[in-house]
Amino acid sequence: MSAITVGLDGSPESLAAADWAAREALQRDVPLSLVHAGDSLRPLYAPFTGFPTFDVTEVQRAWAADLLRETQSRLAASHPGLRITGRQVEEQVVPALLSAAAESELLVLGSRRLGSVAGFLVGSVALALVARAERPVVLVRAGAHAEDEHLPDAGDAGSVTTPYRDIVLGLDAEDPCDAVIEFAFETARRRAAGLRVVHGWNEPAANGYDDALDLGPAIEAAGEPRQGLDDVLRPWRDKYPGVEVRAQTAIGGADRHLVHASRDAALVVVGRKRRHAPLGGHIGPVTHAVLQHACAPVAVVPHD
């Protein structure tokens, strides 16, 4: 049976990712796999003698085993019935997690929050995994809590019993991808959440003074992106009649509109086009900007 895999390194962001992954695993009714990966450290050698001062490898293994055991115990206590496994993989982090992700429905990673202006710190390991994984990857910031995914209660306090916030989907209506759209609709369906679809487009430039005064073409052009978006979404609305969809076309790059929408979202869903290049995968500029600045967890779905 497929599982949800989370990369665990003991950092606050990876622990928040484990919590998010546990909740998602329960919703999907699949097991949760905790994976600690990394090269074994070399022993430290005393000067002149050439003998190791102590076995760092064993210390690291023991620490990782404790981390996995404690995290598994904590998640099992807070999520009764969840099937959880933990394992250490002594190889480089990126290939180890890529291998684990290939057998999973989802790979979940932590992303450190730097602040409202600076956004997130998405390290080289996380970016490499997002760029190369064949399965969807979700990045979760440190300090994220379950109540952040829900609307506040009547007293404006955090709650896990209120309805979920919207799922936000970044969609290119001119080049839509079924895998990305289906992921967003399925996520909204499982949560009984609304789906907010954002499509950014660039307004046609005026050719001259006369064109700038003639607003007719611009008004006509403004309706085209919305019509195209509605056409793309129509079969998905029919397939998921229980999902309330709000479609938004916005002038300008989609990235800033998605970042703004993430403030009130449970999850932001974006796509990444697979590019089989010698130097590995590639993350588009919109997806990269959303990863760095979104306030909510971000799911990156690879597609052809």
Rosetta blueprint (number, residue, H / E / L):
1 M L
2 S L
3 A E
4 I E
5 T E
6 V E
7 G E
8 L L
9 D L
10 G L
11 S L
12 P H
13 E H
14 S H
15 L H
16 A H
17 A H
18 A H
19 D H
20 W H
21 A H
22 A H
23 R H
24 E H
25 A H
26 L H
27 Q H
28 R H
29 D L
30 V L
31 P L
32 L E
33 S E
34 L E
35 V E
36 H E
37 A E
38 G L
39 D L
40 S L
41 L L
42 R L
43 P L
44 L E
45 Y E
46 A L
47 P L
48 F L
49 T L
50 G L
51 F L
52 P E
53 T E
54 F E
55 D L
56 V H
57 T H
58 E H
59 V H
60 Q H
61 R H
62 A H
63 W H
64 A H
65 A H
66 D H
67 L H
68 L H
69 R H
70 E H
71 T H
72 Q H
73 S H
74 R H
75 L H
76 A H
77 A H
78 S H
79 H L
80 P L
81 G L
82 L L
83 R L
84 I E
85 T E
86 G E
87 R E
88 Q E
89 V E
90 E L
91 E L
92 Q L
93 V H
94 V H
95 P H
96 A H
97 L H
98 L H
99 S H
100 A H
101 A H
102 A H
103 E L
104 S E
105 E E
106 L E
107 L E
108 V E
109 L E
110 G E
111 S E
112 R E
113 R E
114 L E
115 G E
116 S L
117 V L
118 A L
119 G E
120 F E
121 L E
122 V L
123 G L
124 S H
125 V H
126 A H
127 L H
128 A H
129 L H
130 V H
131 A H
132 R H
133 A L
134 E L
135 R L
136 P L
137 V E
138 V E
139 L E
140 V E
141 R E
142 A L
143 G L
144 A L
145 H L
146 A H
147 E H
148 D H
149 E H
150 H E
151 L L
152 P L
153 D L
154 A L
155 G L
156 D L
157 A L
158 G L
159 S L
160 V L
161 T L
162 T L
163 P L
164 Y E
165 R L
166 D E
167 I E
168 V E
169 L E
170 G E
171 L L
172 D L
173 A L
174 E L
175 D L
176 P L
177 C L
178 D H
179 A H
180 V H
181 I H
182 E H
183 F H
184 A H
185 F H
186 E H
187 T H
188 A H
189 R H
190 R H
191 R H
192 A L
193 A L
194 G L
195 L E
196 R E
197 V E
198 V E
199 H E
200 G E
201 W E
202 N L
203 E L
204 P L
205 A L
206 A L
207 N L
208 G L
209 Y H
210 D H
211 D H
212 A H
213 L H
214 D L
215 L L
216 G H
217 P H
218 A H
219 I H
220 E H
221 A H
222 A H
223 G H
224 E H
225 P H
226 R H
227 Q H
228 G H
229 L H
230 D H
231 D H
232 V H
233 L H
234 R H
235 P H
236 W H
237 R H
238 D H
239 K H
240 Y L
241 P L
242 G L
243 V L
244 E L
245 V E
246 R E
247 A E
248 Q E
249 T E
250 A E
251 I E
252 G L
253 G L
254 A H
255 D H
256 R H
257 H H
258 L H
259 V H
260 H H
261 A H
262 S H
263 R H
264 D H
265 A E
266 A E
267 L E
268 V E
269 V E
270 V E
271 G E
272 R E
273 K E
274 R L
275 R L
276 H L
277 A E
278 P L
279 L L
280 G E
281 G L
282 H L
283 I L
284 G L
285 P H
286 V H
287 T H
288 H H
289 A H
290 V H
291 L H
292 Q H
293 H H
294 A L
295 C L
296 A L
297 P L
298 V E
299 A E
300 V E
301 V E
302 P E
303 H E
304 D L
